[in-house]
Structure formats: structure tokens, C-alpha cells
Amino acid sequence: MSSTFGGSLDTNPPNADRHITNHGSDWLWAVFAVMALSTLGMIAWSYTRPRGTRFFHNLAIIILATSTISYYSMASDLGSTPVRHAITGTRQTWFVRYIQWFITFPLLLIMLLFSTGLSLSDILTTAFFAWVAVVCGLLGALTSTGYKWGYFVFGVLALCYIWGSLLGHGPRTTFNAGAGVRSGYVRGAGFVAFITMMYPIAWALNEGSNKISPNGEMIWYGILDLLLGPLFLYYFIFGLRKVDYGAWGFHSGKYSDGPYGNTGGHGVGGHGGGNYGNNVAGDADYGTRGVGHTPVTKGPAVV
């Protein structure tokens, strides 16, 4: 790829003393190719599913597409800024990577936790702490003084909350989709928790202490992103291929879409008229995962 474009570093020269080389750019192009192919594959896979059963596929498409753009930018030697470190001068710091994680990390957690019986408020709170972890990582990476380690601590504490949700609260909920989904979730949550423990270690050795070269940083983060991206997403969604989406109460929100759409007439789980898409009564059938005034069986609308 670099030869095709005449060399990314020739076209977009590095802006710091310590920067990636052509070998690092070649590695990033390889990761970009995997992400791009995975995105196209997930899009094609989603179209083999009926409407109303694409919730997890669509989240995976967003995650993979975002990662594809991020790695295209880094492979092109774009999306970085120099940050000064003691003794060694300036180092390339890739803010585009944190933009990627700001989008993908919460969506990954939402996708995983939606297979559990956690309430919507618990899921969104966990997603919020994913944003906290990413923002603290970015602020620390852009800080040239020792105060960066304060942001590092805040980020690790946010990750601790996330690990508690994944490994503590999640497995103890009721899995309406069955014991098979619960066992798959436990394996998936353990994998995600373990991989995300590697990120703060990588940060401490790269953006934090500048101990590892930018090429090594790209290899480390690239492997982790591939494990949490294509590998995990395809594994997790493949495990759900035979699960009845009706067990979660998912539906498309349109009268005519999918096997789990409304059948019209009276509201489901409430006493207001109209279907889910047109319902305006606060205590009708909108409630899900603890939202609403009356017990309901329908879940959030998905496509």
C-alpha cells in the first residue's frame, strides 16, 4: 500500500522527533485492510438476516467502519500531534485513535451487555465510564508533565467500574434468551475484560513513559484492536446466530418489518392504543429494561 501511494511518510511527513517509520505504516495498512474486509463482511452478513434481527450486526458494522477509517488515517501518517517528553524530545501522539475508541468502546460494551438482563440505565452508565476511560487516556497522552498520571488513574478507575459490570453484575442477571447465551456472555465478557486490561499497560509504556517506540506502539495497539474488533465481534455474533430475538423482545419499531414487529391494534404490555412506533402514551408499551410505568415484555427497537 505504501508503495502504491509513493510512501505515506513521504507524502505526509512525521511531525515529531519519535515517529513511526515505513515499517510501522505498512503494519497499519495491513490492519486497515483487515478492518475494511471485516466491515464489508459484516455488512453482507447483516443482509442475510431478516429485519428486526440485525441489532448486534449493525453495532458491529459501526465499530468496524469506525476502526477502518481510524487505521486509514494512521497508516497515512495523519491524525497525530507532537507531545514533548523529557529527554527524548517530541513523540507522535495519535488523537485519531482516541476518537476511534470514543465511538467503538461504548458500543462494544452496549452490544455485549444487551445480551444480559441488565437494566438500560446500568448499560448506559457502563457506556459512560467507557467514555471516561477514553477521554482520560487522551488527556493524559496530550499532557507533557507528570500530571498525565492523574488522568491515567482516573481512566483505570473507570475501567474498574466497567470490569465490575462485565464480570460482576452482568452474569448475575436473568438471561431471557437462555443458558446458552449466558455461557457465551461469560466467555465473551472474560475475554473483553482481559484484553481491556492490556490497554492501560500499553498506554503506560507508550504515551505515558515513552519506553516503547512508535512502531512498537502501533503493533501493540493494532493487535489489541484486532482482537476486540473483528475477532471478538464475529465470534460473539456467530454465537447468537440461532437465538430467537423475540426472547429479548427486540423488534424493528415498524408495523411491517421483521418477524418481531407489531401486529397492530392494541398496545403490547400496556393499556394505551397504537403500536410502538406511534405510541405517545407514557404508560403504554414503550417501557423496556425498567423504563415506563407498567411491566412490559417488549424491548428496545432494533433494525
Rosetta silent file (secondary structure, phi, psi, omega in degrees, C-alpha in Angstrom):
SEQUENCE: MSSTFGGSLDTNPPNADRHITNHGSDWLWAVFAVMALSTLGMIAWSYTRPRGTRFFHNLAIIILATSTISYYSMASDLGSTPVRHAITGTRQTWFVRYIQWFITFPLLLIMLLFSTGLSLSDILTTAFFAWVAVVCGLLGALTSTGYKWGYFVFGVLALCYIWGSLLGHGPRTTFNAGAGVRSGYVRGAGFVAFITMMYPIAWALNEGSNKISPNGEMIWYGILDLLLGPLFLYYFIFGLRKVDYGAWGFHSGKYSDGPYGNTGGHGVGGHGGGNYGNNVAGDADYGTRGVGHTPVTKGPAVV
SCORE:     score description
SCORE:     0.000 S_00000001
   1 L     0.000  -42.725 -179.155    0.000    0.000    0.000 S_00000001
   2 L   -64.133  -35.596  178.804    2.769    2.428    0.864 S_00000001
   3 L   -68.848  -32.364  179.558    4.458    1.809   -2.490 S_00000001
   4 L   -63.579  -40.030 -177.561    1.180    2.481   -4.292 S_00000001
   5 L   -94.697    9.418  179.068    0.883    5.919   -2.725 S_00000001
   6 L    76.828   14.327  179.316    4.573    6.691   -3.004 S_00000001
   7 L    93.491  116.289 -178.320    5.076    6.197    0.740 S_00000001
   8 H   -61.469  -39.161 -177.264    2.760    7.651    3.368 S_00000001
   9 H   -73.637  -21.875  174.605    5.625    9.257    5.264 S_00000001
  10 H   -75.274  -39.963 -179.710    6.907   10.914    2.083 S_00000001
  11 H   -75.747  -41.090 -179.306    3.511   12.407    1.329 S_00000001
  12 L  -122.458   85.678 -174.437    2.668   13.242    4.947 S_00000001
  13 L   -60.363  145.172  177.924    5.976   13.804    6.777 S_00000001
  14 L   -59.124  151.951 -175.947    6.123   12.976   10.523 S_00000001
  15 L  -114.240   17.654 -178.534    5.614   15.897   12.880 S_00000001
  16 L  -145.504  166.198  179.641    7.660   14.707   15.876 S_00000001
  17 L   -67.707  -45.679  175.673   11.155   13.537   16.805 S_00000001
  18 E  -101.238  119.865 -173.329    9.973    9.995   17.607 S_00000001
  19 L  -147.865  169.386  176.989    7.603    8.809   14.924 S_00000001
  20 L   -70.728  155.990  176.273    6.535    5.751   13.000 S_00000001
  21 L  -106.144 -176.391  177.358    8.665    4.510   10.125 S_00000001
  22 H   -61.278  -32.681  177.432    7.664    2.975    6.806 S_00000001
  23 H   -65.798  -40.823  176.656    7.540   -0.428    8.507 S_00000001
  24 H   -64.133  -39.604  177.493    5.065    0.933   11.040 S_00000001
  25 H   -64.570  -39.598  178.332    2.982    2.408    8.246 S_00000001
  26 H   -61.996  -41.356  177.315    2.989   -0.931    6.394 S_00000001
  27 H   -61.460  -42.414 -179.913    1.690   -2.658    9.537 S_00000001
  28 H   -65.648  -36.295  175.687   -1.071   -0.063    9.841 S_00000001
  29 H   -64.198  -36.592  178.355   -2.062   -0.593    6.220 S_00000001
  30 H   -65.200  -43.317  177.993   -2.347   -4.324    6.935 S_00000001
  31 H   -64.554  -40.539  177.069   -4.609   -3.678    9.937 S_00000001
  32 H   -57.175  -44.080 -178.822   -6.638   -1.254    7.823 S_00000001
  33 H   -62.196  -41.999  178.506   -7.151   -3.966    5.198 S_00000001
  34 H   -63.886  -44.019  179.457   -8.382   -6.443    7.814 S_00000001
  35 H   -62.613  -43.670 -178.552  -10.758   -3.870    9.279 S_00000001
  36 H   -64.057  -45.969  179.049  -12.101   -2.902    5.851 S_00000001
  37 H   -64.699  -37.257  178.383  -12.699   -6.508    4.790 S_00000001
  38 H   -65.568  -37.458  177.502  -14.323   -7.262    8.143 S_00000001
  39 H   -63.356  -48.229  179.296  -16.642   -4.294    7.702 S_00000001
  40 H   -62.113  -39.661  178.406  -17.720   -5.431    4.252 S_00000001
  41 H   -64.568  -39.859  179.797  -18.196   -8.970    5.515 S_00000001
  42 H   -68.810  -37.257  176.599  -20.363   -7.812    8.417 S_00000001
  43 H   -61.920  -46.631  179.355  -22.488   -5.673    6.092 S_00000001
  44 H   -62.198  -40.964  179.713  -23.027   -8.648    3.793 S_00000001
  45 H   -63.137  -40.103 -177.714  -23.823  -10.883    6.781 S_00000001
  46 H   -62.458  -32.631 -178.644  -26.384   -8.407    8.114 S_00000001
  47 L   -75.907  -10.187  173.949  -28.313   -8.544    4.831 S_00000001
  48 L   -84.668   -7.892 -179.737  -28.740  -12.298    5.240 S_00000001
  49 L   -96.785  145.092  175.675  -30.709  -11.605    8.424 S_00000001
  50 L   -69.756  155.239  177.195  -34.403  -10.641    8.417 S_00000001
  51 L   -58.526  142.568 -176.874  -35.338   -7.152    9.519 S_00000001
  52 L    94.316   -6.802  179.481  -35.688   -6.926   13.264 S_00000001
  53 L  -127.972   30.986 -176.570  -32.754   -9.293   13.889 S_00000001
  54 L  -115.507   12.878 -175.165  -29.828   -7.056   12.908 S_00000001
  55 H   -55.889  -54.519 -177.781  -29.225   -5.199   16.171 S_00000001
  56 H   -68.241  -36.896  177.985  -25.877   -6.812   17.001 S_00000001
  57 H   -63.187  -42.791 -178.206  -24.779   -6.841   13.361 S_00000001
  58 H   -66.412  -38.845  175.270  -25.466   -3.120   12.980 S_00000001
  59 H   -63.019  -41.720  178.987  -23.480   -2.232   16.081 S_00000001
  60 H   -62.989  -37.986  178.238  -20.610   -4.350   14.788 S_00000001
  61 H   -61.496  -44.081  179.417  -20.744   -2.528   11.429 S_00000001
  62 H   -61.527  -44.973 -179.213  -20.418    0.839   13.185 S_00000001
  63 H   -61.669  -47.914 -176.103  -17.472   -0.406   15.264 S_00000001
  64 H   -70.436  -39.050  179.016  -15.630   -1.905   12.311 S_00000001
  65 H   -64.807  -41.071  177.422  -16.298    1.015    9.956 S_00000001
  66 H   -62.711  -43.669  179.036  -15.006    3.487   12.548 S_00000001
  67 H   -64.122  -36.700  179.067  -11.876    1.391   13.090 S_00000001
  68 H   -61.026  -46.647  179.838  -11.322    1.194    9.335 S_00000001
  69 H   -65.313  -40.208  179.694  -11.299    4.985    8.975 S_00000001
  70 H   -61.130  -46.246 -177.749   -9.047    5.364   12.011 S_00000001
  71 H   -73.161  -27.622  171.723   -6.442    2.922   10.688 S_00000001
  72 H   -62.237  -42.942 -179.678   -6.565    4.502    7.252 S_00000001
  73 H   -63.642  -47.177 -177.764   -5.691    7.809    8.902 S_00000001
  74 H   -68.354  -38.401  177.412   -2.834    6.382   10.966 S_00000001
  75 H   -63.888  -30.062  177.696   -1.441    4.372    8.038 S_00000001
  76 L   -82.646    2.786 -177.089   -1.442    7.617    6.047 S_00000001
  77 L    62.228   41.732  177.424    0.523    9.258    8.879 S_00000001
  78 L  -123.481  155.968  176.543   -2.409   11.543    9.653 S_00000001
  79 L    88.818   26.304  178.530   -4.267   12.223   12.890 S_00000001
  80 E  -127.903  164.463  176.542   -1.322   12.754   15.245 S_00000001
  81 E  -142.524  146.348  179.818    0.198   15.631   17.165 S_00000001
  82 E   -77.231  136.683  175.359    3.655   16.024   18.778 S_00000001
  83 E  -127.024  130.296 -175.606    3.829   15.849   22.559 S_00000001
  84 E   -78.952  133.227  173.882    7.048   16.689   24.374 S_00000001
  85 E  -118.109  152.335  179.603    8.636   14.113   26.674 S_00000001
  86 L   -61.797  137.318  174.467   11.604   14.671   28.950 S_00000001
  87 L    73.343  -51.898 -171.591   14.998   13.984   27.360 S_00000001
  88 L   -83.369   -2.029 -179.638   13.668   12.235   24.232 S_00000001
  89 E    82.305 -148.584 -176.651   12.027   15.297   22.688 S_00000001
  90 E   -90.963  152.855  179.595    8.629   15.104   20.989 S_00000001
  91 E  -132.204  140.919  175.120    6.690   11.943   20.228 S_00000001
  92 E   -63.719  126.841  176.239    3.830   11.338   17.824 S_00000001
  93 E  -122.247  125.643 -167.028    0.595   11.011   19.775 S_00000001
  94 E   -97.735   95.253  178.520   -2.379    9.740   17.807 S_00000001
  95 H   -70.040  -23.645  179.625   -5.578   11.551   18.756 S_00000001
  96 H   -65.047  -29.516  177.002   -7.414    9.793   15.915 S_00000001
  97 H   -64.557  -39.683 -179.220   -7.050    6.544   17.838 S_00000001
  98 H   -72.641  -30.598  172.344   -8.899    8.036   20.804 S_00000001
  99 H   -62.571  -42.673  176.570  -11.665    9.291   18.519 S_00000001
 100 H   -57.663  -52.203 -177.048  -11.982    5.700   17.320 S_00000001
 101 H   -65.488  -33.064  179.524  -12.175    4.319   20.848 S_00000001
 102 H   -60.542  -32.207  178.322  -14.626    7.034   21.942 S_00000001
 103 H   -87.448  -44.622 -168.825  -17.077    5.621   19.398 S_00000001
 104 H   -81.915  -37.333 -174.363  -16.247    1.922   19.448 S_00000001
 105 H   -63.908  -48.885  177.343  -15.613    1.104   23.111 S_00000001
 106 H   -61.837  -38.753 -179.720  -19.064    2.111   24.449 S_00000001
 107 H   -65.534  -37.225  176.877  -20.785    0.390   21.510 S_00000001
 108 H   -61.219  -43.798  179.498  -18.831   -2.804   22.173 S_00000001
 109 H   -67.897  -40.351  178.328  -19.975   -2.780   25.802 S_00000001
 110 H   -61.146  -44.499  179.390  -23.573   -1.986   24.845 S_00000001
 111 H   -60.314  -43.830 -178.406  -23.602   -4.893   22.392 S_00000001
 112 H   -69.504  -45.251 -175.166  -22.230   -7.292   24.986 S_00000001
 113 H   -75.371  -21.259  177.718  -24.403   -6.139   27.892 S_00000001
 114 L   -69.228  -15.078  176.087  -27.622   -6.106   25.860 S_00000001
 115 L   -81.195   -6.732  179.301  -27.431   -9.898   25.808 S_00000001
 116 L   -97.475 -170.455  175.687  -27.856   -9.861   29.598 S_00000001
 117 L  -103.742   16.226  178.659  -30.766   -8.811   31.786 S_00000001
 118 L   -62.345  146.317  177.416  -29.118   -5.592   32.957 S_00000001
 119 L   -68.843  158.618 -179.804  -31.363   -2.550   33.004 S_00000001
 120 H   -61.166  -36.865  179.765  -30.919    0.092   30.342 S_00000001
 121 H   -65.042  -37.786  177.512  -29.703    2.587   32.947 S_00000001
 122 H   -66.469  -39.828  179.906  -26.941    0.191   34.080 S_00000001
 123 H   -65.394  -44.890 -178.953  -25.861   -0.380   30.488 S_00000001
 124 H   -67.806  -34.231  176.840  -25.729    3.335   29.694 S_00000001
 125 H   -65.333  -40.224  176.391  -23.799    4.051   32.904 S_00000001
 126 H   -63.191  -41.075  177.172  -21.223    1.443   31.890 S_00000001
 127 H   -62.916  -38.090  178.204  -21.006    3.074   28.450 S_00000001
 128 H   -60.030  -42.423 -179.435  -20.467    6.445   30.138 S_00000001
 129 H   -71.052  -21.876  171.217  -17.454    5.106   32.036 S_00000001
 130 H   -66.135  -41.704  175.508  -16.070    3.825   28.737 S_00000001
 131 H   -62.044  -40.755  179.271  -16.141    7.442   27.536 S_00000001
 132 H   -59.882  -46.322 -178.665  -14.449    8.500   30.782 S_00000001
 133 H   -60.807  -43.967 -177.909  -11.655    5.961   30.276 S_00000001
 134 H   -68.561  -45.683 -178.915  -11.028    7.056   26.675 S_00000001
 135 H   -63.239  -40.797  177.757  -11.147   10.801   27.398 S_00000001
 136 H   -64.836  -37.476  176.347   -8.782   10.406   30.346 S_00000001
 137 H   -62.404  -41.718  179.069   -6.423    8.431   28.148 S_00000001
 138 H   -66.889  -46.516 -179.603   -6.436   11.197   25.554 S_00000001
 139 H   -60.918  -40.954  178.072   -5.957   13.986   28.115 S_00000001
 140 H   -66.477  -38.971 -179.666   -3.088   12.097   29.697 S_00000001
 141 H   -65.471  -32.600 -178.349   -1.477   11.391   26.327 S_00000001
 142 H   -86.852   -5.046 -179.955   -1.583   15.094   25.427 S_00000001
 143 L   -91.610  128.776 -175.785   -0.127   16.179   28.798 S_00000001
 144 L   -92.993   -8.077 -179.369    3.649   16.598   28.801 S_00000001
 145 L  -103.446  178.058 -179.898    4.122   16.773   32.581 S_00000001
 146 L   -65.763  -10.754  177.467    3.767   14.216   35.338 S_00000001
 147 L   -65.304  -13.182  177.634    0.161   15.276   35.812 S_00000001
 148 H   -59.718  -28.551 -177.437   -0.639   12.834   32.996 S_00000001
 149 H   -72.753  -20.716  172.340   -0.564   10.033   35.569 S_00000001
 150 H   -65.025  -44.605  176.373   -3.547   11.557   37.353 S_00000001
 151 H   -63.346  -36.318  177.864   -5.588   11.057   34.193 S_00000001
 152 H   -59.901  -44.428  179.860   -4.182    7.540   33.979 S_00000001
 153 H   -63.443  -44.666  178.420   -5.528    6.749   37.466 S_00000001
 154 H   -59.077  -42.238  179.806   -8.948    8.181   36.603 S_00000001
 155 H   -64.420  -41.300  178.911   -9.035    6.064   33.454 S_00000001
 156 H   -66.065  -38.370  177.426   -8.105    2.869   35.294 S_00000001
 157 H   -63.232  -39.032  176.030  -10.807    3.543   37.907 S_00000001
 158 H   -62.934  -40.566  177.184  -13.330    3.917   35.086 S_00000001
 159 H   -64.523  -35.116  177.315  -12.153    0.590   33.675 S_00000001
 160 H   -61.038  -40.443  176.504  -12.610   -0.995   37.113 S_00000001
 161 H   -62.039  -43.026 -179.711  -16.267    0.039   37.036 S_00000001
 162 H   -63.470  -44.386  178.898  -16.593   -1.495   33.576 S_00000001
 163 H   -62.661  -35.812  177.056  -14.964   -4.740   34.677 S_00000001
 164 H   -63.985  -39.515  177.876  -17.334   -4.874   37.640 S_00000001
 165 H   -67.326  -43.804 -177.254  -20.327   -4.575   35.305 S_00000001
 166 H   -67.638  -45.644 -171.862  -18.986   -7.176   32.881 S_00000001
 167 H   -99.117  -18.996 -177.767  -17.839   -9.764   35.409 S_00000001
 168 H  -103.634  -65.793 -175.239  -19.990   -8.951   38.434 S_00000001
 169 H   -73.045  -43.407 -174.956  -23.418   -7.561   37.609 S_00000001
 170 H   -56.041  -54.288 -176.578  -23.847   -8.987   34.112 S_00000001
 171 H   -64.931  -18.581 -177.463  -23.557  -12.724   34.871 S_00000001
 172 H   -88.424   -2.436 -179.503  -25.961  -12.431   37.845 S_00000001
 173 L   -84.242  170.617  177.198  -28.860  -11.131   35.767 S_00000001
 174 L   -84.939  122.725 -179.888  -31.622  -13.204   34.210 S_00000001
 175 L   -95.210   99.387 -177.537  -30.804  -14.226   30.647 S_00000001
 176 L   -64.528  -23.762 -177.851  -34.164  -14.397   28.903 S_00000001
 177 L   -83.368   -1.690  173.715  -32.539  -15.833   25.790 S_00000001
 178 L   113.636  167.331 -177.337  -31.413  -18.951   27.635 S_00000001
 179 H   -65.653  -29.723  179.235  -28.469  -20.591   29.377 S_00000001
 180 H   -63.471  -38.858  177.722  -26.543  -20.858   26.112 S_00000001
 181 H   -68.415  -37.592  179.179  -26.450  -17.091   25.781 S_00000001
 182 H   -62.303  -45.533 -179.719  -25.361  -16.779   29.403 S_00000001
 183 H   -65.163  -38.356  176.746  -22.391  -19.128   28.920 S_00000001
 184 H   -65.450  -37.929  178.086  -21.448  -17.293   25.730 S_00000001
 185 H   -64.226  -44.070 -178.027  -21.683  -13.971   27.539 S_00000001
 186 H   -60.168  -43.161  177.128  -19.457  -15.172   30.377 S_00000001
 187 H   -64.828  -45.252 -179.213  -16.767  -16.238   27.911 S_00000001
 188 H   -64.876  -42.738  179.999  -17.103  -13.043   25.914 S_00000001
 189 H   -65.134  -38.899  177.120  -17.077  -10.786   28.983 S_00000001
 190 H   -63.597  -40.672  178.235  -13.993  -12.533   30.331 S_00000001
 191 H   -64.180  -47.459 -179.692  -12.233  -12.070   27.008 S_00000001
 192 H   -62.463  -43.431  179.718  -13.161   -8.380   26.786 S_00000001
 193 H   -61.675  -42.602 -178.836  -12.120   -7.741   30.387 S_00000001
 194 H   -65.602  -45.703 -178.049   -8.741   -9.421   29.856 S_00000001
 195 H   -65.373  -40.837 -179.273   -7.977   -7.569   26.608 S_00000001
 196 H   -68.836  -19.341  173.065   -9.010   -4.206   28.040 S_00000001
 197 H   -69.677  -22.670 -179.916   -6.584   -4.778   30.910 S_00000001
 198 H   -77.025  -24.397 -177.641   -3.800   -4.713   28.316 S_00000001
 199 H   -64.676  -48.249  178.280   -4.653   -1.199   27.126 S_00000001
 200 H   -63.700  -29.816  175.758   -3.564    0.696   30.275 S_00000001
 201 H   -65.760  -45.470  177.873   -0.325   -1.326   30.291 S_00000001
 202 H   -61.637  -42.126 -179.980    0.280   -0.320   26.681 S_00000001
 203 H   -61.333  -44.704 -177.625   -0.577    3.299   27.498 S_00000001
 204 H   -61.489  -34.949 -177.467    1.839    3.397   30.434 S_00000001
 205 H   -87.505  -17.543 -178.181    4.716    2.142   28.270 S_00000001
 206 H  -106.595  -85.738 -178.955    3.893    4.274   25.228 S_00000001
 207 H   -63.003  -31.114 -176.689    2.099    7.581   25.759 S_00000001
 208 H   -73.846  -62.534 -173.409    2.880    7.516   29.467 S_00000001
 209 L  -107.439   -6.455  177.677    6.597    6.806   29.834 S_00000001
 210 L    61.047   33.689 -177.668    7.733    6.786   26.186 S_00000001
 211 L   -82.831  -27.956 -175.926    9.556    3.494   26.739 S_00000001
 212 L  -108.682  145.011 -178.601    8.410    1.794   23.538 S_00000001
 213 L   -67.003  157.508  176.004    8.967    3.109   20.017 S_00000001
 214 H   -56.758  -34.586  175.796    6.001    4.400   17.994 S_00000001
 215 H   -62.737  -44.599  177.342    6.298    1.348   15.736 S_00000001
 216 H   -62.311  -37.452  176.361    6.008   -0.921   18.776 S_00000001
 217 H   -59.599  -44.882 -178.898    3.035    1.131   19.944 S_00000001
 218 H   -64.133  -39.406  178.706    1.281    0.560   16.634 S_00000001
 219 H   -65.291  -45.914 -177.771    1.909   -3.172   16.755 S_00000001
 220 H   -62.495  -55.129 -179.261    0.664   -3.454   20.346 S_00000001
 221 H   -64.860  -35.719 -179.980   -2.489   -1.399   19.893 S_00000001
 222 H   -62.569  -43.203  177.984   -3.125   -2.914   16.468 S_00000001
 223 H   -63.281  -44.924 -179.982   -3.162   -6.458   17.858 S_00000001
 224 H   -62.357  -42.261  179.990   -5.467   -5.441   20.706 S_00000001
 225 H   -66.921  -34.478  176.503   -7.847   -3.656   18.321 S_00000001
 226 H   -68.352  -36.995  179.503   -7.931   -6.684   16.028 S_00000001
 227 H   -68.458  -42.408 -179.837   -8.730   -8.949   18.967 S_00000001
 228 H   -82.988  -16.410 -179.465  -11.537   -6.712   20.247 S_00000001
 229 H   -92.651 -105.022 -175.235  -12.682   -5.817   16.732 S_00000001
 230 H   -54.936  -46.336 -175.000  -13.065   -8.445   14.007 S_00000001
 231 H   -61.320  -54.467 -176.756  -12.128  -11.476   16.110 S_00000001
 232 H   -68.087  -43.245 -175.829  -14.451  -10.826   19.047 S_00000001
 233 H   -62.040  -45.428  179.954  -17.320   -9.350   17.042 S_00000001
 234 H   -67.575  -39.053  178.536  -17.537  -12.247   14.608 S_00000001
 235 H   -63.193  -47.241 -175.254  -17.172  -14.787   17.414 S_00000001
 236 H   -66.871  -45.937 -177.171  -19.835  -13.156   19.589 S_00000001
 237 H   -71.212  -34.818  176.262  -22.390  -12.605   16.833 S_00000001
 238 H   -61.356  -35.868  178.694  -21.831  -16.081   15.380 S_00000001
 239 H   -68.084  -19.155 -179.601  -22.697  -17.472   18.812 S_00000001
 240 L   -99.641    8.097 -169.998  -26.043  -15.649   18.677 S_00000001
 241 L   -64.080  -28.914 -176.874  -26.979  -16.805   15.183 S_00000001
 242 L  -104.586    5.812 -178.210  -29.639  -19.281   16.366 S_00000001
 243 L   -78.406  136.791  177.394  -31.012  -17.239   19.256 S_00000001
 244 L   -75.344  113.703 -179.018  -34.640  -16.164   18.988 S_00000001
 245 H   -62.499  -22.634  177.559  -34.601  -12.368   19.064 S_00000001
 246 H   -63.682  -22.010  178.283  -38.118  -12.479   20.437 S_00000001
 247 H   -65.609  -27.733  176.645  -36.625  -13.713   23.723 S_00000001
 248 L   -89.653  -12.611 -175.656  -35.120  -10.219   24.156 S_00000001
 249 L    79.477   17.050  179.846  -38.258   -8.507   22.957 S_00000001
 250 L   -72.900  144.249  172.981  -36.347   -6.841   20.111 S_00000001
 251 E  -156.062  168.886 -171.186  -38.350   -5.585   17.162 S_00000001
 252 L   -80.358  -19.284 -177.057  -37.879   -3.131   14.343 S_00000001
 253 L    87.613    0.655  177.421  -40.346   -0.491   15.515 S_00000001
 254 L  -119.214  145.181 -177.842  -42.269   -0.632   12.234 S_00000001
 255 L   -57.614  -38.755 -169.617  -45.535   -2.403   11.634 S_00000001
 256 L   -96.556   -3.984 -171.239  -44.320   -4.127    8.505 S_00000001
 257 L   -99.249  129.057  163.241  -40.733   -5.020    9.402 S_00000001
 258 L    75.792  162.160 -178.940  -39.416   -8.307   10.631 S_00000001
 259 L   -70.839  -12.134 -176.795  -40.817  -11.349   12.420 S_00000001
 260 L  -116.270   19.719  176.037  -40.963   -9.426   15.713 S_00000001
 261 L   -74.797  174.523  179.944  -42.728   -6.267   14.540 S_00000001
 262 L   -71.625  157.539  176.020  -46.113   -5.208   15.873 S_00000001
 263 L  -105.876    6.989  176.382  -49.292   -6.804   14.693 S_00000001
 264 L    83.765 -178.858  177.025  -51.266   -3.602   15.108 S_00000001
 265 L    79.241 -127.401 -173.331  -54.333   -2.984   17.196 S_00000001
 266 E   -81.455  149.320  177.750  -53.798   -2.813   20.925 S_00000001
 267 L   -65.067  149.431  179.777  -50.501   -1.943   22.555 S_00000001
 268 L   -92.732  127.721  174.971  -48.406   -4.791   23.925 S_00000001
 269 L    78.133    3.844  178.933  -47.749   -4.772   27.635 S_00000001
 270 L  -140.614 -170.360 -179.153  -49.640   -1.555   28.253 S_00000001
 271 L  -124.149   13.233  173.125  -53.119   -0.167   28.089 S_00000001
 272 L   -94.087  152.841 -179.772  -52.662    2.658   25.572 S_00000001
 273 E   -79.721  174.033  175.070  -53.629    2.145   21.978 S_00000001
 274 L    89.539  163.972  179.041  -51.359    2.188   18.965 S_00000001
 275 L   -90.720 -178.705 -173.856  -48.160    0.387   18.078 S_00000001
 276 L   -62.087  -42.138 -174.966  -44.655    1.005   19.370 S_00000001
 277 L   -68.291  -31.220 -174.601  -43.640    3.414   16.661 S_00000001
 278 L  -106.372   -0.620 -173.983  -46.675    5.679   17.037 S_00000001
 279 L   -68.824  132.939  178.301  -47.383    5.336   20.751 S_00000001
 280 L  -120.604   -4.863  179.852  -47.444    8.608   22.679 S_00000001
 281 L   -77.803  131.672 -174.643  -48.943    7.447   25.970 S_00000001
 282 L   -66.379  -24.378 -176.810  -46.357    7.466   28.684 S_00000001
 283 L  -111.436   24.143  176.873  -47.627    4.269   30.293 S_00000001
 284 L   -89.155 -133.095 -165.168  -48.241    2.259   27.169 S_00000001
 285 L   -98.515   19.406 -178.577  -45.851   -0.174   25.565 S_00000001
 286 L   -79.095  -26.353 -173.196  -42.599    1.805   25.383 S_00000001
 287 L   -54.638  137.565  177.722  -41.141    0.608   28.693 S_00000001
 288 L  -155.734  140.689 -179.225  -38.095   -1.615   28.444 S_00000001
 289 L    48.963   45.682  175.937  -35.424   -2.727   30.865 S_00000001
 290 L    90.890    4.087  179.778  -37.161   -0.869   33.675 S_00000001
 291 L   -98.265  133.593  177.845  -38.351    2.139   31.589 S_00000001
 292 L   115.831  175.558 -174.587  -42.048    3.025   31.678 S_00000001
 293 L   -98.850  -19.061 -177.541  -44.934    2.878   34.121 S_00000001
 294 L  -126.510  152.654  177.036  -46.211   -0.642   33.574 S_00000001
 295 L   -61.932  136.483 -179.132  -44.487   -4.017   33.250 S_00000001
 296 L  -136.188  165.987  179.394  -43.862   -4.780   29.633 S_00000001
 297 L  -113.012  -11.149 -177.205  -42.340   -7.504   27.564 S_00000001
 298 L   -83.888  146.831 -179.623  -41.163   -5.537   24.591 S_00000001
 299 L  -104.301 -172.057  179.916  -37.575   -4.439   24.291 S_00000001
 300 L   -66.160  148.356 -179.283  -35.839   -1.587   22.507 S_00000001
 301 E   -69.934  135.729  176.919  -36.438   -1.168   18.824 S_00000001
 302 L  -134.294  162.244  178.929  -33.711   -2.591   16.620 S_00000001
 303 L  -128.361    0.000    0.000  -33.205   -2.921   12.914 S_00000001
